[in-house]
Amino acid sequence: MSADLNRVEQEIYRVAIEASPCATLVADAMGTIAIANREAERLFGWRPGTIAGQPIEDLLPEDGRGSHAELRAGFGDRPVGRPLGRRGDLQARRGDGTMFPVEVGLNPIETPHGRFVVCAIVDLTERKQVEERLSQQSAALEEANVRLTELATTDSLTSLWNRRAFLEQLDIQLEQSVRTAQPMSVLILDVDDFKPYNDQYGHLAGDEILQGAARLLRERARRSDFLARIGGEEFGVILHGADRGGAVRLAEHLRVAVEGTQWPRRRITVSVGAATVQFPSAVPRPESPPRSQVLSLADQALYYSKEKGRNRVTHVADLIAAN
């Protein structure tokens, strides 16, 4: 402390500061360090007895010293205690120039010889490391959860959505179709004569056909269409906003793409069944049909395509009209 304080007062202050369990400094109104306990010297890496007499700004990063001087002047105008935990994290500078995060508590004290400020300093390095590890673990856990969700809803062979995801999305699209009075269609595509192909050429060859069909669907379908493998050689497509005509056109586009592809061993075709759900806007709050009903209608159309020679598209509305 300043030379004006007598030795008894100096000893009292020094003992009190030295007894503090955290790094503690005492600075005068000009920002000169009067006392630094051993914990402060250890924390900042200064030799014993060398911090006292230095400006407090020597313990701060060089680019923050000017602003700190202004803050210190402002604190002098309103010397209100600021306990630890009330301020954002700060950076401090060790004697070797390295920086580390700290939390600082300030407490002004009035003496007959002027105002001094007691600064309690806590090193946040370990806390920051723990927070970083927790953040990394949280990110890894979130990534793992996303991966688990993908594994639970994605077909591993084709990378399309699986049947579970398809049924969940169908429920969502049916409800949305009800609310917006917009059409929604479902296609079911089945690879023709797939079992004989599998039996003749083997399962690996069959897998190549399924992967190739999935690739064609991704390439030819609209971005808004929901594509899934819903069975062994069956694929499902949910067409948001597609009416009967739109569903038939896209189904035919997909059928032609499969038929026109050069497959490795023999010609491959698909049969397609389509069903459309549409609600007139005049109906106040219609109930959406259960997904099983929509799938049943598309299945009926698919079976008709199979019975009529395969490699064709049938919309269930055509069957209803014919009957």
C-alpha positions as CSV (number, residue, x, y, z in Angstrom):
1,M,0.0,0.0,0.0
2,S,1.2,3.7,-0.2
3,A,4.0,4.8,2.1
4,D,1.4,6.9,4.1
5,L,-0.1,3.8,5.7
6,N,1.6,2.8,8.9
7,R,3.2,-0.5,9.3
8,V,0.4,-1.9,11.5
9,E,-2.2,-1.2,8.9
10,Q,0.0,-2.6,6.2
11,E,0.5,-5.8,8.1
12,I,-3.3,-6.2,8.7
13,Y,-4.1,-5.7,5.0
14,R,-1.2,-8.0,4.0
15,V,-2.3,-10.8,6.3
16,A,-5.9,-10.6,5.2
17,I,-5.0,-10.6,1.5
18,E,-2.5,-13.4,1.9
19,A,-5.2,-15.5,3.7
20,S,-7.5,-15.3,0.7
21,P,-7.9,-18.7,-1.0
22,C,-8.0,-17.2,-4.4
23,A,-5.6,-14.9,-6.3
24,T,-6.1,-11.4,-4.8
25,L,-4.7,-8.0,-5.6
26,V,-5.1,-4.6,-4.0
27,A,-4.7,-1.6,-6.3
28,D,-4.9,2.1,-5.6
29,A,-7.0,4.7,-7.4
30,M,-4.4,5.0,-10.1
31,G,-4.4,1.3,-10.9
32,T,-1.1,0.6,-9.3
33,I,-0.9,-2.8,-7.6
34,A,-0.1,-2.3,-3.9
35,I,-0.4,-5.9,-2.7
36,A,-0.5,-9.3,-4.4
37,N,-0.8,-12.5,-2.5
38,R,1.2,-15.7,-3.2
39,E,-1.7,-17.2,-5.1
40,A,-1.8,-14.2,-7.5
41,E,1.9,-14.4,-8.0
42,R,1.6,-18.2,-8.8
43,L,-1.4,-17.6,-11.1
44,F,0.2,-14.9,-13.1
45,G,3.7,-16.5,-13.1
46,W,5.5,-13.6,-11.5
47,R,8.4,-14.0,-9.1
48,P,7.5,-13.3,-5.4
49,G,7.4,-9.6,-4.7
50,T,7.6,-8.4,-8.3
51,I,3.9,-7.7,-9.0
52,A,3.6,-5.0,-6.3
53,G,4.2,-1.6,-7.8
54,Q,3.2,-2.5,-11.3
55,P,0.2,-1.1,-13.1
56,I,-2.8,-3.4,-13.1
57,E,-2.9,-3.2,-16.9
58,D,0.3,-5.2,-17.1
59,L,-1.8,-8.2,-16.2
60,L,-4.1,-7.7,-19.2
61,P,-3.7,-8.4,-22.9
62,E,-2.1,-5.5,-24.7
63,D,-5.1,-4.8,-27.0
64,G,-7.3,-4.5,-24.0
65,R,-5.3,-2.2,-21.8
66,G,-6.6,1.1,-23.2
67,S,-10.2,0.1,-22.7
68,H,-9.5,-1.2,-19.3
69,A,-8.1,2.1,-18.2
70,E,-11.3,3.8,-19.2
71,L,-13.3,1.1,-17.3
72,R,-11.2,1.6,-14.3
73,A,-11.8,5.4,-14.4
74,G,-15.5,4.7,-14.7
75,F,-15.4,2.4,-11.7
76,G,-13.7,5.1,-9.8
77,D,-16.7,7.4,-10.5
78,R,-19.1,4.6,-9.3
79,P,-17.2,2.4,-6.9
80,V,-19.8,-0.3,-6.4
81,G,-18.7,-3.9,-5.4
82,R,-18.9,-6.4,-8.2
83,P,-18.9,-9.9,-6.9
84,L,-17.5,-12.9,-8.8
85,G,-19.9,-14.2,-11.3
86,R,-21.5,-10.9,-12.2
87,R,-19.3,-10.1,-15.1
88,G,-18.5,-11.8,-18.4
89,D,-15.4,-13.8,-18.8
90,L,-12.2,-11.8,-19.3
91,Q,-8.7,-12.6,-20.5
92,A,-5.6,-12.1,-18.4
93,R,-1.9,-12.2,-19.3
94,R,0.7,-14.3,-17.5
95,G,4.2,-13.1,-17.0
96,D,5.3,-15.3,-20.0
97,G,2.8,-13.6,-22.3
98,T,0.2,-16.4,-22.4
99,M,-3.4,-15.6,-22.1
100,F,-6.0,-17.4,-19.9
101,P,-9.7,-16.8,-19.1
102,V,-10.5,-15.3,-15.7
103,E,-13.4,-14.1,-13.7
104,V,-12.9,-11.0,-11.6
105,G,-14.6,-9.7,-8.5
106,L,-14.1,-6.1,-7.4
107,N,-14.6,-4.6,-4.0
108,P,-13.8,-0.9,-3.2
109,I,-12.5,-0.1,0.3
110,E,-12.2,3.4,1.7
111,T,-9.3,4.3,3.9
112,P,-8.1,7.5,5.5
113,H,-5.5,7.5,2.8
114,G,-7.7,7.1,-0.2
115,R,-9.7,4.5,-2.0
116,F,-8.3,1.1,-2.9
117,V,-9.8,-1.8,-4.8
118,V,-9.6,-5.4,-3.8
119,C,-9.5,-7.7,-6.9
120,A,-10.4,-11.4,-6.5
121,I,-9.4,-13.4,-9.6
122,V,-10.4,-16.9,-10.5
123,D,-8.7,-18.9,-13.3
124,L,-11.4,-20.3,-15.6
125,T,-9.0,-22.4,-17.7
126,E,-10.1,-25.8,-16.2
127,R,-13.8,-24.8,-16.3
128,K,-13.5,-23.8,-19.9
129,Q,-11.8,-27.1,-20.7
130,V,-14.6,-29.0,-19.0
131,E,-17.2,-26.9,-20.8
132,E,-15.5,-27.5,-24.1
133,R,-15.4,-31.3,-23.4
134,L,-19.1,-31.2,-22.5
135,S,-19.9,-29.3,-25.6
136,Q,-18.0,-31.7,-27.7
137,Q,-19.7,-34.7,-26.0
138,S,-23.0,-33.0,-26.5
139,A,-22.3,-32.5,-30.2
140,A,-21.1,-36.1,-30.5
141,L,-24.3,-37.3,-28.8
142,E,-26.5,-35.2,-31.0
143,E,-24.7,-36.5,-34.1
144,A,-25.1,-40.1,-32.8
145,N,-28.8,-39.5,-32.2
146,V,-29.2,-38.2,-35.7
147,R,-27.3,-41.2,-37.1
148,L,-29.4,-43.6,-35.1
149,T,-32.6,-41.9,-36.4
150,E,-31.2,-42.2,-39.9
151,L,-30.4,-45.9,-39.4
152,A,-33.9,-46.4,-38.0
153,T,-35.6,-44.7,-41.0
154,T,-33.2,-45.4,-43.9
155,D,-33.0,-48.5,-46.1
156,S,-29.4,-49.6,-45.9
157,L,-29.3,-51.1,-49.4
158,T,-30.7,-48.3,-51.4
159,S,-30.2,-45.3,-49.1
160,L,-33.9,-44.4,-49.6
161,W,-36.3,-44.0,-46.7
162,N,-37.6,-47.3,-45.3
163,R,-41.2,-48.4,-44.8
164,R,-41.4,-47.0,-41.3
165,A,-40.4,-43.5,-42.5
166,F,-42.8,-43.9,-45.5
167,L,-45.8,-44.7,-43.3
168,E,-45.0,-41.8,-40.9
169,Q,-44.6,-39.4,-43.8
170,L,-47.8,-40.6,-45.4
171,D,-49.7,-39.7,-42.2
172,I,-48.2,-36.3,-42.2
173,Q,-49.0,-35.7,-45.9
174,L,-52.6,-36.9,-45.5
175,E,-53.2,-34.4,-42.7
176,Q,-51.6,-31.6,-44.7
177,S,-53.7,-32.5,-47.7
178,V,-56.8,-32.2,-45.5
179,R,-55.8,-28.8,-44.1
180,T,-54.8,-27.3,-47.4
181,A,-57.4,-29.0,-49.7
182,Q,-54.5,-29.9,-52.0
183,P,-54.2,-33.2,-53.7
184,M,-51.8,-35.8,-52.7
185,S,-50.9,-39.0,-54.6
186,V,-49.2,-42.3,-53.8
187,L,-47.3,-44.5,-56.2
188,I,-46.3,-48.1,-55.5
189,L,-43.7,-49.5,-58.0
190,D,-42.8,-53.1,-58.1
191,V,-39.9,-54.6,-60.1
192,D,-41.4,-57.1,-62.5
193,D,-40.3,-60.8,-62.3
194,F,-37.7,-59.9,-59.6
195,K,-37.8,-63.3,-57.9
196,P,-36.9,-65.3,-61.0
197,Y,-34.1,-62.8,-61.7
198,N,-32.8,-63.2,-58.1
199,D,-33.0,-67.0,-58.3
200,Q,-31.2,-67.0,-61.7
201,Y,-28.4,-64.5,-61.1
202,G,-28.1,-64.4,-57.3
203,H,-28.9,-62.0,-54.5
204,L,-26.0,-59.7,-55.3
205,A,-27.2,-59.2,-58.8
206,G,-30.7,-58.6,-57.4
207,D,-29.3,-56.0,-55.1
208,E,-27.7,-54.2,-58.0
209,I,-31.1,-54.0,-59.7
210,L,-32.7,-52.5,-56.6
211,Q,-29.9,-50.0,-56.2
212,G,-30.2,-49.0,-59.8
213,A,-33.9,-48.6,-59.6
214,A,-33.5,-46.4,-56.5
215,R,-31.0,-44.3,-58.3
216,L,-33.4,-43.8,-61.2
217,L,-36.1,-42.8,-58.8
218,R,-33.9,-40.1,-57.2
219,E,-32.9,-38.8,-60.6
220,R,-36.3,-38.6,-62.1
221,A,-38.6,-37.8,-59.2
222,R,-39.3,-34.2,-58.1
223,R,-37.5,-32.7,-55.2
224,S,-40.6,-32.6,-53.2
225,D,-41.4,-36.3,-53.7
226,F,-40.8,-38.7,-50.8
227,L,-39.1,-41.9,-52.0
228,A,-38.9,-45.1,-50.0
229,R,-38.2,-48.8,-50.4
230,I,-41.3,-50.3,-48.7
231,G,-40.7,-54.0,-49.4
232,G,-38.4,-56.4,-51.0
233,E,-38.7,-55.1,-54.6
234,E,-41.4,-52.5,-53.9
235,F,-40.9,-48.8,-53.8
236,G,-43.2,-46.1,-52.6
237,V,-43.5,-42.5,-53.7
238,I,-45.5,-39.8,-52.0
239,L,-46.4,-37.0,-54.4
240,H,-47.3,-33.8,-52.6
241,G,-49.7,-31.6,-54.6
242,A,-50.1,-34.1,-57.4
243,D,-53.6,-34.8,-58.7
244,R,-54.6,-37.9,-60.7
245,G,-53.1,-36.6,-63.9
246,G,-49.9,-35.5,-62.3
247,A,-49.5,-38.9,-60.6
248,V,-50.0,-40.8,-63.8
249,R,-47.6,-38.6,-65.7
250,L,-44.8,-39.0,-63.2
251,A,-45.5,-42.8,-62.8
252,E,-45.2,-43.2,-66.6
253,H,-42.0,-41.1,-66.6
254,L,-40.5,-43.4,-64.0
255,R,-41.7,-46.6,-65.8
256,V,-40.2,-45.5,-69.1
257,A,-36.9,-44.6,-67.4
258,V,-36.6,-48.1,-65.9
259,E,-37.5,-49.7,-69.2
260,G,-35.1,-47.6,-71.2
261,T,-32.1,-48.2,-69.0
262,Q,-29.4,-50.6,-70.1
263,W,-29.3,-53.2,-67.3
264,P,-26.4,-55.6,-67.0
265,R,-28.1,-58.9,-67.7
266,R,-31.6,-58.5,-69.2
267,R,-34.4,-56.0,-69.6
268,I,-35.9,-54.7,-66.3
269,T,-39.4,-53.2,-66.0
270,V,-41.7,-52.0,-63.2
271,S,-45.4,-52.1,-62.7
272,V,-47.0,-49.1,-61.0
273,G,-50.2,-48.6,-59.0
274,A,-51.4,-45.0,-58.2
275,A,-54.0,-43.5,-55.9
276,T,-54.9,-39.9,-55.3
277,V,-56.5,-38.2,-52.3
278,Q,-58.1,-34.8,-52.8
279,F,-60.6,-32.8,-50.7
280,P,-62.7,-29.9,-52.0
281,S,-62.1,-26.7,-50.1
282,A,-65.9,-26.5,-49.5
283,V,-65.7,-29.3,-46.9
284,P,-65.1,-27.5,-43.6
285,R,-63.0,-30.1,-41.7
286,P,-62.9,-33.4,-43.5
287,E,-61.2,-36.4,-41.9
288,S,-58.2,-37.8,-43.7
289,P,-58.6,-41.4,-44.8
290,P,-56.4,-43.8,-42.9
291,R,-53.1,-44.6,-44.6
292,S,-54.0,-48.2,-44.9
293,Q,-56.9,-47.2,-47.1
294,V,-54.8,-45.2,-49.4
295,L,-52.2,-47.9,-49.6
296,S,-54.8,-50.5,-50.3
297,L,-56.1,-48.5,-53.2
298,A,-52.6,-48.1,-54.7
299,D,-52.1,-51.8,-54.2
300,Q,-55.3,-52.7,-56.1
301,A,-54.1,-50.6,-59.0
302,L,-50.6,-52.3,-58.8
303,Y,-52.1,-55.7,-58.9
304,Y,-54.2,-54.7,-61.9
305,S,-51.0,-53.6,-63.7
306,K,-49.5,-57.0,-62.9
307,E,-52.5,-58.9,-64.1
308,K,-52.6,-57.0,-67.4
309,G,-49.1,-58.0,-68.4
310,R,-46.8,-55.9,-66.2
311,N,-44.7,-52.9,-67.2
312,R,-47.6,-50.5,-67.1
313,V,-49.2,-47.8,-64.9
314,T,-52.7,-48.0,-63.4
315,H,-54.5,-45.4,-61.4
316,V,-57.1,-46.8,-59.0
317,A,-59.6,-44.3,-60.4
318,D,-59.5,-46.2,-63.7
319,L,-60.6,-49.4,-61.9
320,I,-63.4,-47.6,-60.2
321,A,-64.6,-46.1,-63.4
322,A,-64.4,-49.4,-65.2
323,N,-66.5,-51.1,-62.5
